[in-house]
Amino acid sequence: MEFDRDLYSIQEVRNAVAAAKAAQAIYRTYDQQKVDSIIAKIAQACAANAERLAKMAVEETGFGVWQDKVLKNLLGSTMTYDYIKNMKTVGILCDDKENGLMEVGVPMGVVAALIPSTNPTSTVMYKVLISLKSGNGIVISPHPSAKNCIVETYKIILQAAKAADVPEGLIQCIMTPSKEGTDALLRHRDIGVILATGGEAMVRAAYSSGNPALGVGPGNGPAYIEKSANIPLAVKRIFDSKTFDNGTICASEQSIVTENCIKDQVIAEVKKQGGYFLSEEESAKVSRFIMRANGTMNPKIVGKSAQVIADMAGITIPAGTRVLVSPQTKVGKDNPYSREKLCPILAFYVEDSWESACKRCIEILENEGVGHTMTIHSEDKSVVKAFALEKPVSRLLVNTPGALGGVGATTKLAPALTLGCGAVGGSATSDNVTPMHLVNIRRVAYGKKELEDLRGSNPAPCGGKPSSCQPCGEKGLSGLSRQDIEAITRAVIARLGK
């Protein structure tokens, strides 16, 4: 007998949330030491399987480079663990006896973890670690096109969790993913918080679900090369980022913006390091593959190499080309080069000054990717400061690869695969998400003053008649006696009668 896949998926979601909720009621009683022991064992298991899972992800999705996905898996496991291992997240976080304040970490309950196809295995590792570190249960919702590698990652984590004495049911994974099942998960009343990493529509659905959510909007970060920059190093870093896993990290650069006075040097360096400048005709051919008819990114180009994209578009490029570069002068929704491209394609803009470059970067971000990330390559700290004050981003990365700097691999930002875009980007946070974003803080506050201390020399108002009011005296709070009030009243009546 055939079953309805959507109904089956919805029922699976309900069962998974119920099991995770019951297990989390036990897990939330674990002390910090036991929680830390558990996440250490899970991180070790993930790191031990980093290469195998990376190869599975590339084989299943067709996105990216397996060697780079190994590094992503280590970011989601070892690097994340090293960053969070000493965090206080459960029980008493601090006890300030002098000021009579105590803070207690309270888990949010069950985390709904939506997993993208671009970074599938690493995102599972990362979300499980930060969820369990903060005392929560988790239900993993796989992207259908990356289901197998996500489920395999889940199984590895589950085996390590069982060996570490995790309550049965705490970590769940939906085995029959569907749109209806995902919607049921997002709206389930027993979900404590949603961690949404994926497409714009999915993130929007998470925020409109009625449950608390932390989502990631699209990236579209420009890379500004300012005239004081070390140009060869700037281009190297941009290319390191844009070719890392074939550009599948949303913090990767989407365009180069530079100044006219160094244009020739930048162009020469881009060519030297494997960039190919598309002609107007070639740009038109490639542009047809960047976006779909509905205005969303074409998955056929995501995580593909420059050569594969060139072959797809029917153009010939030099052997060894790393990045396709298209000179542009306009920004808009109808210009695919000015939008997010999760592959080795860059737009190239030239401006007359750093001020006009600053405006161009804002225009690009407001077109798409506002609130996310951008990079600047400069040795002039005054320009960096000016950009920091003006740019509508949550991460301004200086002299570092955007993809690796944004996720905390080459910077001191928190290692994370969920990057908040702030209010300007429609996100609930502008941070790289950590376990502390999955903890509510219960504050215990001891009284330190009485009402009389607050009033000081100002006495309390009294409720009696003015003539008998104490301690105000015969004249009361207004300073007027009964006789004064009567005299004023007679005068008013007499004047009204004239």
Summary of the structure (lengths in Angstrom):
residues: 498
radius of gyration: 29.5
end to end distance: 98.7
largest distance: 105.1
contacts: 1770
relative contact order: 0.12
helix: 46%
strand: 16%
